[in-house]
């Protein structure tokens, strides 16, 4: 074993620069993965990452890789597995050491039970929201806005009529395309409300000359009120940054709350903030249903209880999806395969899939070509963050039939 490790180390140290044009032999790669903890992580990561020549170019290998998929994925991606660390590394907004920010830092640090409660509520949704914010190239701090808005309570309803994770009012909801039907409230739809909230924030960012603090303040108190406060300060020759504006007390504290929490997450070790880890991977998967179906039935086919499914889909207040429309339903990612393998679920899902068992030598690009689909589609439905696949792995492959009617 010692000799093998020496040989592998030599291979890595001397061969990384030339790996762009070759594939690491399976026997070498298997030894590498099985003994990954014996090598410097930066060297291993660079070598494995250098295998990728284009999207879908990874070739499935066999052997020990089948039982070390999670470890090899972590090395290949070279990222943290704790979402809090991912978020902290991504935060970019400046946090001033003023009185309001310091007050909320101390408040959060003195209320560990609140932090723990909100973290547990955020667990199903935070990675999904992080991905949506990242796709739009918005400040990642916005992913924690529901921490301030609703304490990540998807059932939250304020005395002002705001509802859901993002606390959207009915007039705003209608302006940004959220629907209200008998038995459905779009403000409580995790997918649709996240889209609407981010659309609104992007709109406000543009309206306030690309100033995120002004945009966040306007999200809380309204565009007109912030614009009037800016005009008032400008007319008196005063600064017009957020901290100088005369805004309602709630709004003056709203932005500091968010900045305080994000700053604590970013420097969690310095502040000794105890955050229960959340995996930096998809927790929920979207399935499209275009028939009227009881959520209890969907839960049964996904192998979960109806309470858990309703918690992921609180918009469906009467417990049914709607016929002749696309109902975007969230189910736990871990139950996705069970759901699609169930023959009864195929009656009402819009997109059909086949279960494909990966064989040695297959790649995502080959599978996409053979099935008239795309690598990105296969990766999306299987929650793959890269194109690495393994012999023996099961993947959902979209079929050409897209509607059951």
C-alpha positions as CSV (number, residue, x, y, z in Angstrom):
1,X,0.0,0.0,0.0
2,X,2.8,2.4,0.9
3,X,4.4,1.9,-2.5
4,X,1.1,2.5,-4.2
5,X,0.6,5.8,-2.3
6,X,4.1,6.9,-3.3
7,X,3.4,6.1,-7.0
8,X,0.1,7.9,-6.9
9,X,1.6,10.9,-5.2
10,X,4.3,11.0,-7.9
11,X,1.7,10.7,-10.6
12,X,-0.3,13.6,-9.2
13,X,2.7,15.9,-8.6
14,X,4.3,15.3,-12.0
15,X,1.2,14.7,-14.1
16,X,-1.4,17.3,-13.3
17,X,-0.1,19.8,-15.9
18,X,-0.6,17.2,-18.7
19,X,-4.0,15.9,-17.7
20,X,-6.0,18.2,-19.9
21,X,-5.7,15.9,-22.8
22,X,-6.1,12.5,-21.1
23,X,-8.4,10.6,-18.8
24,X,-7.0,9.2,-15.6
25,X,-6.9,5.4,-15.9
26,X,-9.7,3.8,-13.8
27,X,-7.2,1.7,-11.8
28,X,-5.2,4.9,-10.8
29,X,-8.4,6.8,-10.2
30,X,-9.9,4.1,-8.0
31,X,-6.8,4.1,-5.9
32,X,-6.8,7.9,-5.8
33,X,-10.4,8.1,-4.5
34,X,-10.0,5.2,-2.0
35,X,-6.9,6.9,-0.5
36,X,-8.0,10.5,-1.0
37,X,-7.4,11.5,2.6
38,X,-3.7,10.7,2.2
39,X,-3.1,13.5,-0.4
40,X,-3.1,17.3,-0.2
41,X,-6.7,18.3,-1.2
42,X,-5.6,21.1,-3.5
43,X,-3.4,18.8,-5.5
44,X,-6.1,16.1,-5.8
45,X,-8.8,18.7,-6.7
46,X,-6.7,20.2,-9.5
47,X,-5.9,16.8,-11.0
48,X,-9.5,15.6,-11.0
49,X,-10.9,18.8,-12.2
50,X,-8.4,18.8,-15.1
51,X,-10.2,15.7,-16.5
52,X,-13.0,17.8,-17.7
53,X,-12.7,18.8,-21.4
54,X,-16.3,19.9,-22.1
55,X,-19.8,19.5,-20.6
56,X,-20.8,15.9,-20.5
57,X,-17.3,14.6,-21.2
58,X,-16.8,12.6,-18.1
59,X,-16.9,8.8,-18.8
60,X,-18.4,6.4,-16.3
61,X,-16.0,4.2,-14.5
62,X,-16.6,1.1,-12.4
63,X,-15.0,-0.5,-9.3
64,X,-14.7,1.3,-6.0
65,X,-16.0,4.5,-7.4
66,X,-19.5,3.2,-7.0
67,X,-19.2,3.3,-3.2
68,X,-17.2,6.6,-3.0
69,X,-19.4,8.8,-5.2
70,X,-20.0,11.4,-2.5
71,X,-16.4,11.8,-1.6
72,X,-15.2,12.0,-5.2
73,X,-17.9,14.6,-6.0
74,X,-16.7,16.7,-3.1
75,X,-13.1,16.6,-4.2
76,X,-13.9,17.2,-7.9
77,X,-16.0,20.3,-7.0
78,X,-13.6,21.5,-4.4
79,X,-16.3,23.3,-2.5
80,X,-17.6,23.3,1.1
81,X,-20.4,20.9,2.0
82,X,-21.9,23.2,4.6
83,X,-24.2,25.8,3.0
84,X,-23.5,28.3,5.7
85,X,-19.9,28.4,4.7
86,X,-20.8,28.6,1.0
87,X,-23.0,31.6,1.8
88,X,-20.4,33.3,4.0
89,X,-17.7,33.0,1.3
90,X,-20.1,34.6,-1.2
91,X,-21.3,37.7,0.7
92,X,-20.2,41.0,-0.8
93,X,-22.3,43.8,0.6
94,X,-20.4,46.3,2.9
95,X,-21.5,46.1,6.5
96,X,-20.8,49.3,8.5
97,X,-20.1,49.0,12.3
98,X,-23.0,51.3,13.2
99,X,-25.3,51.2,16.2
100,X,-28.2,49.4,14.5
101,X,-26.1,46.7,13.0
102,X,-24.2,46.1,16.2
103,X,-27.5,45.9,18.1
104,X,-28.9,43.1,15.9
105,X,-25.6,41.2,16.0
106,X,-25.8,41.2,19.7
107,X,-29.5,40.3,19.6
108,X,-28.9,37.3,17.3
109,X,-26.0,36.1,19.4
110,X,-28.1,36.3,22.5
111,X,-31.0,34.3,21.0
112,X,-29.6,31.0,20.0
113,X,-33.0,29.3,20.1
114,X,-34.3,31.7,17.5
115,X,-31.3,31.0,15.2
116,X,-31.8,27.2,15.7
117,X,-35.6,27.5,15.0
118,X,-35.1,29.5,11.8
119,X,-32.3,27.3,10.6
120,X,-34.5,24.3,10.9
121,X,-37.3,26.0,8.9
122,X,-34.8,27.1,6.3
123,X,-33.4,23.7,5.7
124,X,-35.7,22.6,2.9
125,X,-35.6,26.0,1.1
126,X,-32.3,27.8,1.6
127,X,-30.2,26.0,-1.0
128,X,-33.0,26.3,-3.6
129,X,-33.2,30.1,-2.9
130,X,-29.4,30.4,-2.9
131,X,-29.3,28.8,-6.4
132,X,-32.0,31.2,-7.7
133,X,-30.2,34.3,-6.4
134,X,-26.9,33.1,-7.8
135,X,-28.4,32.4,-11.2
136,X,-29.4,36.1,-11.4
137,X,-26.0,37.4,-10.3
138,X,-27.6,39.2,-7.3
139,X,-25.9,39.7,-4.0
140,X,-26.0,36.3,-2.2
141,X,-27.1,38.1,1.0
142,X,-30.6,38.2,-0.5
143,X,-30.8,34.5,0.0
144,X,-31.2,35.3,3.7
145,X,-33.9,37.9,3.3
146,X,-36.6,35.4,4.3
147,X,-34.6,35.1,7.6
148,X,-35.7,38.7,8.3
149,X,-39.0,38.7,6.4
150,X,-40.7,35.6,7.8
151,X,-38.1,33.8,9.9
152,X,-38.4,31.2,7.0
153,X,-41.9,30.4,8.0
154,X,-43.7,29.5,4.8
155,X,-47.1,29.9,6.5
156,X,-46.3,33.4,7.9
157,X,-49.1,35.9,7.5
158,X,-48.7,39.5,8.8
159,X,-51.3,41.9,10.1
160,X,-50.7,44.0,7.0
161,X,-51.8,41.1,4.7
162,X,-48.3,40.0,3.6
163,X,-47.9,36.2,3.2
164,X,-45.3,33.5,2.7
165,X,-41.5,33.3,3.0
166,X,-41.1,36.6,1.2
167,X,-44.0,38.4,2.9
168,X,-45.6,39.7,-0.3
169,X,-48.8,41.7,-0.2
170,X,-51.7,41.0,-2.5
171,X,-51.3,44.1,-4.7
172,X,-47.6,43.4,-5.2
173,X,-48.3,39.8,-5.9
174,X,-50.7,40.6,-8.7
175,X,-48.3,43.2,-10.2
176,X,-45.5,40.5,-10.4
177,X,-47.7,37.7,-11.8
178,X,-48.7,35.7,-8.7
179,X,-52.1,34.1,-9.0
180,X,-55.0,33.8,-6.5
181,X,-57.4,30.9,-7.1
182,X,-59.9,29.2,-4.9
183,X,-57.7,26.9,-3.0
184,X,-54.4,28.5,-4.1
185,X,-52.4,31.5,-2.9
186,X,-49.4,32.3,-5.1
187,X,-47.6,34.2,-2.3
188,X,-47.2,30.9,-0.4
189,X,-45.9,29.0,-3.5
190,X,-42.2,28.6,-2.8
191,X,-41.2,28.6,-6.5
192,X,-43.5,31.3,-7.8
193,X,-43.0,33.6,-4.8
194,X,-39.3,33.4,-5.0
195,X,-39.4,34.3,-8.7
196,X,-41.7,37.2,-7.9
197,X,-39.6,38.5,-5.0
198,X,-36.4,38.4,-7.0
199,X,-38.1,40.1,-10.0
200,X,-39.3,42.9,-7.6
201,X,-35.8,43.3,-6.1
202,X,-34.2,43.4,-9.6
203,X,-36.8,46.0,-10.6
204,X,-36.1,48.1,-7.5
205,X,-32.3,47.8,-8.0
206,X,-32.6,49.3,-11.5
207,X,-35.0,52.0,-10.3
208,X,-32.6,53.1,-7.6
209,X,-29.6,53.5,-9.8
210,X,-28.2,50.1,-8.8
211,X,-28.1,50.7,-5.1
212,X,-28.9,47.5,-3.3
213,X,-29.6,49.1,0.1
214,X,-32.1,51.5,-1.4
215,X,-33.7,48.5,-3.2
216,X,-33.9,46.5,0.0
217,X,-35.4,49.4,1.9
218,X,-38.0,49.9,-0.9
219,X,-38.8,46.2,-0.8
220,X,-39.8,46.7,2.9
221,X,-41.6,50.1,2.8
222,X,-42.4,50.8,-0.9
223,X,-40.7,52.5,-3.8
224,X,-42.4,55.8,-3.4
225,X,-41.5,56.3,0.2
226,X,-37.8,55.7,-0.4
227,X,-37.8,57.9,-3.5
228,X,-39.4,60.7,-1.5
229,X,-36.9,60.4,1.3
230,X,-34.0,60.7,-1.3
231,X,-35.6,63.8,-2.8
232,X,-36.0,65.4,0.6
233,X,-32.4,64.9,1.5
234,X,-31.2,66.0,-1.9
235,X,-33.3,69.2,-1.7
236,X,-31.6,70.0,1.7
237,X,-28.1,69.2,0.5
238,X,-27.9,66.1,2.7
239,X,-26.4,62.7,1.8
240,X,-28.8,60.3,0.1
241,X,-27.3,57.0,1.1
242,X,-29.6,54.6,3.0
243,X,-28.2,55.4,6.4
244,X,-29.0,59.1,6.0
245,X,-32.6,58.7,4.8
246,X,-35.6,59.6,7.0
247,X,-37.5,56.3,6.7
248,X,-40.0,54.5,9.0
249,X,-38.4,52.9,12.0
250,X,-39.2,49.5,10.8
251,X,-37.3,50.1,7.5
252,X,-34.4,51.8,9.3
253,X,-34.0,48.5,11.2
254,X,-34.9,46.2,8.4
255,X,-31.7,46.6,6.4
256,X,-29.4,46.4,9.5
257,X,-31.1,43.2,10.5
258,X,-30.2,41.5,7.2
259,X,-26.6,42.9,7.2
260,X,-26.1,41.9,10.8
261,X,-27.1,38.3,10.1
262,X,-25.1,38.0,7.0
263,X,-22.0,39.4,8.7
264,X,-22.4,36.9,11.6
265,X,-22.6,34.1,9.1
266,X,-19.6,35.3,7.2
267,X,-17.5,35.6,10.4
268,X,-19.2,32.8,12.3
269,X,-15.9,31.6,13.9
270,X,-14.9,35.1,15.1
271,X,-18.3,35.6,16.7
272,X,-18.6,32.0,17.9
273,X,-22.0,31.7,16.2
274,X,-23.4,28.2,16.4
275,X,-25.1,27.3,13.1
276,X,-26.5,23.8,12.6
277,X,-25.0,22.7,9.3
278,X,-27.2,22.6,6.2
279,X,-25.9,20.5,3.3
280,X,-24.9,22.5,0.2
281,X,-27.0,20.4,-2.1
282,X,-30.5,20.3,-3.5
283,X,-33.1,19.3,-0.8
284,X,-36.2,19.7,-3.0
285,X,-37.0,18.8,-6.6
286,X,-39.7,20.3,-8.8
287,X,-42.2,18.0,-10.5
288,X,-44.9,19.3,-12.9
289,X,-48.4,17.9,-12.5
290,X,-51.2,18.9,-15.0
291,X,-54.1,17.1,-13.5
292,X,-56.3,17.6,-10.4
293,X,-54.6,15.4,-7.8
294,X,-54.9,15.2,-4.0
295,X,-51.6,16.1,-2.3
296,X,-52.1,13.1,-0.1
297,X,-51.9,10.8,-3.2
298,X,-48.7,12.6,-4.4
299,X,-47.2,12.2,-1.0
300,X,-48.0,8.5,-1.0
301,X,-46.4,8.0,-4.4
302,X,-43.3,9.9,-3.2
303,X,-43.0,7.8,-0.1
304,X,-43.5,10.7,2.4
305,X,-46.4,11.8,4.7
306,X,-48.9,14.4,3.5
307,X,-47.8,16.9,6.2
308,X,-44.3,17.0,4.8
309,X,-45.5,17.5,1.3
310,X,-47.9,20.2,2.3
311,X,-45.1,22.0,4.2
312,X,-43.2,22.2,0.9
313,X,-46.3,23.3,-1.1
314,X,-48.3,25.6,1.3
315,X,-49.9,27.5,-1.6
316,X,-52.3,24.6,-2.3
317,X,-54.6,25.5,0.6
318,X,-57.4,23.0,-0.3
319,X,-54.9,20.1,-0.7
320,X,-55.5,19.7,-4.5
321,X,-53.5,20.6,-7.6
322,X,-55.5,22.0,-10.6
323,X,-56.5,20.3,-13.9
324,X,-55.3,21.7,-17.3
325,X,-52.5,23.8,-15.8
326,X,-48.9,23.2,-14.8
327,X,-48.7,22.8,-11.1
328,X,-45.1,23.1,-10.0
329,X,-44.9,20.8,-6.9
330,X,-41.9,20.4,-4.7
331,X,-41.0,17.0,-3.4
332,X,-37.8,15.9,-1.4
333,X,-35.0,15.2,-3.8
334,X,-34.3,12.0,-2.0
335,X,-37.7,10.6,-2.9
336,X,-37.6,11.7,-6.6
337,X,-36.6,8.2,-7.9
338,X,-39.4,6.5,-5.9
339,X,-41.9,9.0,-7.2
340,X,-41.0,8.6,-10.9
341,X,-40.7,4.8,-10.6
342,X,-44.2,4.6,-9.3
343,X,-46.5,3.7,-12.3
344,X,-49.4,5.4,-10.7
345,X,-47.7,8.8,-10.6
346,X,-47.0,8.6,-14.4
347,X,-50.7,9.1,-14.9
348,X,-50.6,12.7,-13.8
349,X,-47.1,14.0,-14.2
350,X,-46.4,16.1,-17.3
351,X,-42.9,15.0,-18.0
352,X,-42.2,11.3,-18.3
353,X,-38.9,9.7,-17.5
354,X,-37.2,6.3,-17.9
355,X,-34.8,4.9,-15.3
356,X,-31.4,4.3,-16.9
357,X,-28.7,2.2,-15.2
358,X,-25.3,3.7,-16.1
359,X,-22.8,1.3,-17.7
360,X,-19.0,1.7,-17.8
361,X,-18.0,4.0,-20.7
362,X,-21.2,6.0,-20.9
363,X,-21.3,9.8,-20.6
364,X,-24.0,12.4,-20.2
365,X,-23.4,13.8,-23.6
366,X,-23.9,10.3,-25.2
367,X,-27.1,9.7,-23.2
368,X,-28.4,13.2,-24.1
369,X,-27.8,12.6,-27.8
370,X,-29.4,9.1,-27.8
371,X,-32.5,10.4,-26.0
372,X,-32.9,13.6,-27.9
373,X,-32.5,15.7,-24.8
374,X,-29.7,17.9,-23.3
375,X,-27.0,17.4,-20.8
376,X,-28.4,20.3,-18.8
377,X,-31.8,18.7,-18.7
378,X,-30.4,15.4,-17.4
379,X,-28.3,17.2,-14.8
380,X,-31.3,19.3,-13.7
381,X,-33.7,16.5,-13.1
382,X,-31.1,14.4,-11.4
383,X,-29.8,17.3,-9.3
384,X,-26.3,16.8,-10.7
385,X,-24.0,19.8,-10.2
386,X,-21.3,18.4,-12.5
387,X,-21.1,15.8,-15.3
388,X,-19.5,13.0,-13.4
389,X,-21.4,9.7,-13.6
390,X,-20.7,6.2,-12.2
391,X,-21.3,2.6,-13.4
392,X,-24.3,1.3,-11.5
393,X,-25.8,4.7,-10.9
394,X,-29.5,5.2,-11.8
395,X,-30.5,8.4,-13.7
396,X,-33.8,9.7,-14.8
397,X,-33.8,10.3,-18.6
398,X,-36.5,12.5,-20.1
399,X,-38.6,10.8,-22.7
400,X,-40.1,12.4,-25.9
401,X,-43.6,12.2,-24.5
402,X,-44.3,15.4,-22.6
403,X,-48.0,15.2,-21.9
404,X,-50.2,12.3,-20.9
405,X,-53.4,13.6,-22.5
